[in-house]
Amino acid sequence: MTETKSFLSKMFGPSEPEEGTVRFPWGRIVFGPYFIFMNHFREFFFVAAFYALIMSIIYFLGGQSLFCSSDLLEQNLFCSNNLYLYVGIRLLVLFVVAAFCVRYFQAVWLKENISWQFLLTPQKKDIISFVAFMIFILLNAISGLSWYKLAVRVPNPDWKIELAYFAVVALGFLVPFILLRFYSMFVLIWNGEKISSLKQMWLKTRGNSLRLIVSLTLWFFLFIFSLSAVSVNFNIAAQNNSFYIIFIGEYVFNFVVLILMSFFVNFCGLQNLFLTEGNANEKTENN
């Protein structure tokens, strides 16, 4: 008799891989993104140094410098409180980050030669990468919307209605965990490949959810800790209101953002690599 598995059991998977799945190695999926970064720091530096400068200039010209929130700058000279400008500048910076991810992936994973033409020439992949980031950000935000809906809701005296509402709204918390198994899609975009079947991608990655959660959780904590540390240190350094110190602080902050995004690119690259190797092994066995 075949055992029926629950959704959570299927999602987090057993210790042994099921037929038709690809098991990601624990050490490589958790720590691999950082080792790849260290092994290819030269390529990262030349790409990130340029894109961090672009990000810094955009923030300053748009009056959205990181240090505008610190009340250390002359508001009339550097900062703007326009909501539309605030949103527009951040969307533009996100586009720059998406373009950086394309260049970093091509330089590290595809061994493209880094040149001014390579850095400056726009690519169609930049737009697709930006759209993909927007989609994934909005989908991940569903969990935040679920939390908000539960936090502001006035409890219903009827426990059946209350339980049903909670069950439906709480489904939003599962969305980020489901998306973990589809981040290899970014690699297909950066590589200019056609996106394969989402169903096949879901089936192939069964049993890897816990590995992916640990890997991305480590990255998330590094993201928060690193940016918080940079912000605090340069808020202290910028107390003399020196434009040069503030601009350097902005540049360093954006450079650190790109370091963290390179970890993310490597995380996606490893997912795709394991899936590709698994597909190749499967074809070899079938032949």
N, C-alpha and C positions, 0 to 999 in steps of 0.2 A: 504493500500500500504506500503510495507516494505521500510524503509529509508536506502539508500545506504550510508555507512560511508566511509570517506577518510582514507588513510593509517595512517595519524597522529592521527586522531580521534580514530582509533582502537588501536593504540600503546599506547597513553596516557590514553585512557579510560574515561568513564563517571564516575560520582560520585557514581552511583549504580552498583554493580557487575552484570555481565551478567550471564546467565545460563551456567553452565559448567566451570566456572572460580573460582579461589580461591583468595580472596582479602586479601592482607597482611596488618596487623594493622600498622598504621603510626608510633606510638610510639615505637613499638617493632622492626620494621625493621630498623628504623633510629638510635635509641639509645640502642636497645637490645644488639648489639655486645659488647658494653662497659660495660654494667651491668653484662653480662655473664663473661667477663674478670675479673672484680672485684670480683665476687662471686667465681671464680676458680683461683685466683691468685697463690695459693700454687702449684697447678698442673702446671700452666704455668711456674712458677719460676724454678722448678726442671728440666723441659724439656728444657726451653730456656737457662738456665745457661750453660748446656752442649753443646748445638748446637751453641751458640754464641762463645764459646771457639774454637770449630772446625772451624767456619768461620774465626775467627781472625788468627788462625794458618795458614790456607790455604792462606789467603791474604798475610801474612808476608813471608811465604816460597816461594810464587809465585812472590814476589817483587811487589805486587799490593796493598800495604797498602793505606788506605784512605788518609793518610797524605803525600803520595808521590807527590800529586798535589800541596802541599803547599810550596814546596821548602825548607822545614825545615829539611829534612833528608839528610844524606849523600847518594847520588844516588848510588854510587858503592857498598854500604853495604846493602841497604834495597830495592832498587827499580829497576825495569826492564822496558825497553821501547819496549820490544818485543811484536808486535801486536798479534801474535798467542797465546803467553802466556797470554796476557791481556784477550783475548776472552775465552781461555780455563779455566782460573781461575774463571771467572765470571759464566761460565756454570757449573763448579763444585760447586760453592757457591749456584747457583740456585738449583742444585740437593740437597744440604744440606738443603736449605730452604723448598724444596718440602717434604723432609723426616721429617723435623720439623713439617710441617702442618699435616702430617699423624699421628705423635705421639701426637701432641696437640689435634687433633680431637678425637683420641682414648682415651686419658686421661680424657678429659673434657666431651665429648658427649657420649662416650661408657663406661666410668668409669673403664678403664683399670688401673691396678696397675702399678705404676712407679717403675722400677727397672733398674739395669745396663743392664740386659738382654733385657729389653724392649727398652732401649735407643740404644743399640749397635747392636742388631740383625737386619740385613738387611731384608727388606720386598719387595715382588714383587710390592706392592702398591707404594713404593718409586719411582720406575722407571715409572710407569703409571702416577703418580702425576707429575713427572718432565716433561714427554711428554705433558701432558695436559696443564701445565703452559706454555710450549714453544708454543703450538698451540694457546692458548689464547693471549699470548703476540704478536705473529706474526699477528694474526687477528686484534688485536687492533691497531697495527702499520699501518694498511691500511689507517687509517684516517690521520696519519702523512705523508704517501706517497701522499695522495690526496692533502694535504696542499702544499707539496713540488712541485707537478706537476702544481698546480695553480700559485704558487709563481714564478716559473722560466719560465712559458710559455710566449711566445711573442704573444700578442693579434692578432687574425686574423681579417683583415678588413671586412670580411663577417660575419655579426652579427649572421646569422643563424648557421654557423659552430661554432662560438665562444660560442653561447648559448648551442648548442648540446654537445660540449666538456665539458663545465662547468657542465651541467646536469649529464653527465655520471661520470665524475671524482668526483663530489661532493657526489655521492652515498657512497663513502668511509667514509664520516663523520658519516653516520648512523650506521656503523658496531659496534662501541662500545656500542651504545644504544640498538641494537638488542641483543648483547651478554649478556647484563645485565640480561636477562630473562633465561639464561642457566647456571648461576654460581652454581646452585644446583647440576650440574653434578659432581663437585669436591667432594661433599659429597658421592655420589654413588661410586666414585673411592676410597676415603679414607675408606669407609665402606666395600669395596670389593663386591659391588652389581653390577648387570648388568645395564647398562645405558638404561633407558626407552626411549620410542619414543620421539624424539626431537619435532615432530609435536604436540604431546599431551602436552609436557612441554610448548611449545609456546602458545597453546590454553588455558591451565590452568592459565597462568600468565597474561592474558589480563587484562588491566586496572591497572597494578601495575608499569608501567614504570616510572611515576613521582616519586613514592615512592622510587624506586630503584635508580633513578638518584640522589635524595636528599641524600640518605644513602651513596652511593659510593662517591659522591662529598665531603661530610663531611669527609669521610675517606681519600680521596685524599689530601685535605687541611691539615689534621692532619699529613699525611705522609710527605708532603713537609716541613711544618713548623717545625716538630719535628726533622727531619734529618738535616735541615739547622741550627737549633739552636744548636744541638750537634756538628756539624762540626765547626761552628764559635767559640764556647766556647773552644773546645779542640785544635783548631789551635792556639788560644791565649796561652793555657796552655803548648803547645808543643814547644814553642819558645826557650826553653833551650835545645832542642834536646835530651832530656832524653828518653832513650829507654823505660823505665818503664811507664812514663807518656803517651808516644805514644801508647804503647800496651794497656794500660788501656783505653785510648780514643777510640782505635779501638774496643775493647771489648764492651764498653758502646754503641758505635754506632751500632754494630751488635745486641746487646741486644735490643735496641730500634727498630731496623728493625723487630725483631721477635715479639715485642709487637704489632707493626702495622700489622704484618701478622696474629697474633692471632685474631685481630679485623676482618680481612678478612675471616678467617676460620669461625668465629661466624656468620658473614653476610651470608656466604654460608649455614651454618647449619640452620639458621633461615628460609631461603628460602625453604630448603628441609622439614623442620618441618611443615611449613604452608601448603605446598603442600601435605604432608603425612596426616596431620590432615584433610585437605579438602577432600582428597580421601576417608578417613575413614568415614567422615560424609556423603559423597555421597553414599557410599555403604550401610550405615545404613538406610538412607532415602529410598533407592531402595528396601531394604529388609523389 
